Amino acid sequence: MRRRDFLNGLGYAVLAWPLVAAAQPSAGMPRVAALFNGPEDVEKPNLVMLIRGLEEHGYAADRNIVLDVRYGHGRIDRLPGIVRELIARKPDVMLLQGSQAIWAGKKATSTIPIIMVSIADPVGQGVVASLGRPGENITGFSIVTEADVSKRLQLLSEILRPAARIAYFTNLSNPAMPPLWRSVSDAAMQMDIALSLHDCKNIAELDAALGALSKQRPDGVLVEADALLSTSRRKIIAFLLREKLPSMWASPFGAPEGGLMSYGANFTENWRSAGRYIDRILKGAKPGDLPVEQPTRVQLVINQKTAQALGITIPPPMLLRANRLIE
């Protein structure tokens, strides 16, 4: 069997996994709640990894665990309500993705263990006391540093030289994003790049920002890994391809789905690692005693098909530095 066929089959199998779990008698079974920010089709790779992580530690839906899955569909305003809905089902562990959902969980409960899956600078945001000893009922995985966003700008500018104007898409209502904006602003000044801010807090603002690009015609676009932007990435990528605009993504899915490049940690792996922390918590570990894990490796992904469509030649040294080439 070809690897692609196997993975596709695995994906469809595990999508049924939580539905089977919900149908099983739950008496005596631990209950795990997971909130994904995007719609089902966008979040499928993350769900696949979560199921795999649980199975690696001996959990099966038809045997010894119940998994409640909810999707935010990119609507950040809906996340607090979904978190409260999940809490009402009395889970033994909650998995929350991104700053907005995690803050909603932190405000809603101080007793149910919360595993953060992908959050930037949880100490700086005040979510946890420290990485080594987060304290209270929260632990998990961080995804990005301020150095990463500066590196993304540098890599994009290397390909687009001379790059004078870069559009920066973010969401400053996300508490993780303002420090990244300050970092990339400083880096742009040092590189003599004019950086235009596009602050997208909802779909209407995202649509307006995309429309502005048609008139501004920047040399390139830098897109952060905010929940709204990541879950809207297919829409954004389709627009950028039509407008012949090269893009660098913080989301690991950006380049594989048609963006020019992505650079950062593959936070899909965090969902797999969450299975390990779920197992430890269900066996008695206190989340506040489990260290918040940081990414140990970042990946540069380059989509050569997109480069060809945009008429961009990737320098050979850049190709050699890439961890993955999409041809």
N, C-alpha and C positions, 0 to 999 in steps of 0.2 A: 504493500500500500504506500502511495506517495505521501510525503510528510504533510503537504497542503491538505489532501483529502482527509488525513487522520485528524488534523487540527480542526478542520471544519466540522467533522463529525463529532469531535469532542465538544466543540462550542455548542452545537445544537443539543447535545445530550445534557450538558450542565445547565442550559437555560431552563430545562424542565426540573432540575434538581430542587430548587426552593419550592416550586409548586407541589412537587411530591411531598416535600417536607411538611408543607402547610396542611396537607391532607391526612397526614399520619396522626394517630393519637399522640398527644404531647405530654401526657402525664409522666413525670419523672425524667423527661428529657430536658437537657439544657437548651435554652433559647438564645439564639444570636440574631441581633438586628443589624442590618447593613443598609446605609443610605448612600446611593450613588447620585451624583449631582446631575448627570445628563439623562437622556432617554435610553431605552433599552438597547437599541442598536449601537449607539455610540459607546455604551458602557460594557458591551459584551466581552471585550478582552479582559477587563478588570474582574468581571464576574467569573470568567473561566479561571483566572489565577486564584481567586478566593476559594473556589470549589477545590481546586488542586491542592491548595495549602491545607485546607481542612482534611482532605482525604489522606494527605501525607502524614497526618497525625491521628489517623484512625477514626475519623468521623464520617458517617454515612447517613444520608437523610432518611432512609427507610429503616434505620436501626437505632441511632443514638443521639440525634441532634435535630432541632428545628431551626430553620433559617428564614427569618422574615426580611424580605428585600423590598425596598421602596426606591423610587426614582424621582429626582427633582425636576427633570426635563429642562434644565437650564434656568429655572425660575428661582432665583435666589430668595425672593420674598416668600416663597412657599416653604423654605427649609425649616424654620422654627416650628411651623405647624406639623410638618411631617415628623420632626424629632419628638414632639409631644405625643403624637399618635403612636410612635414606636415605644416610647416610655410607658404608655398606658398598657401595653401588652406585656410589661414586666420582663424584659429580657435579662439574661444573666450577663451579657456583654453587648456593647454597642460599637459598631464600626462607623465612623463619620469621616467624610471626605471634604477637605478644604476648610479654610478659616471660618467661613460663615456658618457652616453646619456644626463645626466643632464648638464655636462660641455659643451657638444655640443649645448644644448639649451641656456645656459647662454651666450655663445659667439655669438649665431646667432640672439638673440632678447633681447631687454631690455624693450619691451612693452607688449608682449603677456604674460599673467599670466601662470606661470609654477608651477605645483604641483609635488614635488619630491616624488616618491613612492619607498621607500627603498634606503637609502643612509647612509653610515657610516660617522660619524663625519663631517657634512656639514660645521660647523664653522671652524674646524681645516683645512679642505680642502680649505677654503676661498670661498665657494659657497654662504654663507649667512653671514651677520654681526654678528648675535646672534640668539639663539633659540627663545627667547621671542619676538624679533622684527627683523625678518630676513631682512627686507628692500627690496627695488627695486621690482622686479616682481616675486619673488620666495618664496615659502613656501612648506610645505609637512611633510614627515615622515622619521625619522631616524630608523635604524634597529639594530645596533650592537655597542658594546663598547669594549674597549681593555680588560676589565675585563672578558668579555664573552669568548674570545679566550683562555685566561689562564685557565678558568674554564673547557673548552672543553678538554684541554690537561690533566688537573687533573682527570677528570672523565674517560677519556680513559685509563690513566695510572692505575687508581684504579682497573679497570676490568682486565687489562693485566699484573698485577704484577707478577714477576718483569718485567717492561717494560723498556728496555734500549735504544731502537731505534725506533723513530717515524718519518715517512715521512710526510712532510708538503707541501700540494699543495696550491698554491696561484697564483696570477698574479700581479707582482710588477709594471706593467705599469698602473694598476688601482690605482689612487691616494689615495684610501681608504686603500689599503693593506699594504704599508710600515710600518705605525704605528702598525698594528696588528702583522706584522712579528717581529718587535722589542720587542713587548710585549710578544709574545709566546716564543721568543728566551730567554728572561730573565727568564721566568717561567721555561723553560726546564733546564736552568743552575741550578736553585735553586732545581729542582726535580732530578737532576743528570740524565737527559735524553739526549741522543744524537739525535739532531733534524736535519734532512736532508732537505734542501730546494729544492723544485721542482717548478720552476718559469715557468708558462705556459701562454704565451701571445697569442698563436694561437693553432689551432688543431694539427699542426705538432709537436710543442713542448709538447703538452699534450700526444700525442702518444709516443713520445720519453721518457717522464717521466714515463708513464705506463710500457713501456718496461724495463726501468731501475729497476722497482720494482721487476721484476721476478728474477733479479740477486742479488739485495740488500737484499731482504727478511726482511723488517723491521718487528717489532712486531705489528705495527699498522699504520694507515694512517689518517691524519687530513686534511679535505678538507674545504677550505674557501667558502664563498658565493659570489664569483666573478661571473660575468655574464657568462663568458665562461665555468667555472667549473659547475655552477648550471644548465645551459642549456645542458651540456654534461653529466649530472649525471647518466643517464641510461647506457650509455656506460662505465663510470667509475665503477659503481656499478657491472655491469656484469663482468668486468675484475677482480675486487677485489674478487668477489665470486668464480670465477674460480681459482684464486690464493690462496684462503683461507686466505685472509687478512682482519682483522677487521677494521672498519672505523668509525670515528666520523665526523659528518657533521654540518656545520653552517646553511645550507639550511634546512628549515623545512620539505622538501620533501625527504631528504636523507634516514632517517630510514624507513618511510612508503614504500619507493620504493626498499628496500633491503639492505641498509646500516645497520650497527650494531646499531648506535645511532645517534641522532641529539640533539643539545642543542642550544637554542637561541629563539629570538622572532619569532612569526608566522607572517611574513611580508605579507602573503596573506591577512590578515585582513586590511592591509594598503590600499589595493585596494577598499575594502568596505568603509573604512573611507574616501577615496578620494571623494566618492559621496557627503559627507557632505561638504567638502571644495569646490567642484565644485558648489554646490548649493549656498553657501555663496558668492562666487566670482561672479556668474551670477546675484546675487541679489545686487551687488554693493560693496562688501568688497574688499579691496586692499590686494593682496597676501602678500605684505611686512608687513602688520599689523597683519596677522594671525600667531600665534606661530608655530614653527616646533615642532611637537609632537614626543616624545620619547616612546619607548616601556615600558609598565608598568609591563609586565610579561614575563618571559622566560619559556620555556617548555623543559623538558627532555623527549625524546621519545626513547624507547628501542624496538628493533625488536627481540623478543625471537625466532622466526623462524630462523632468520639469526644466532643468537647465537648458536642454536642447530646445524645448518649446519656447523658452524665453530668449533664445539666442545668446546664452551666457556660456563662456568657456571657463570651466573650473580649473584653476592652476594645479598642475601635477602635484606639488607639495601638499596642497590641501586634500587632494584625493588620497594621498598616502596617510594623512593624519586621520581620515575618516574611519570610524568603527564599522560603518555599514554604508554600502553604496547601493542605491536602487537604480537598476538599469532597465 
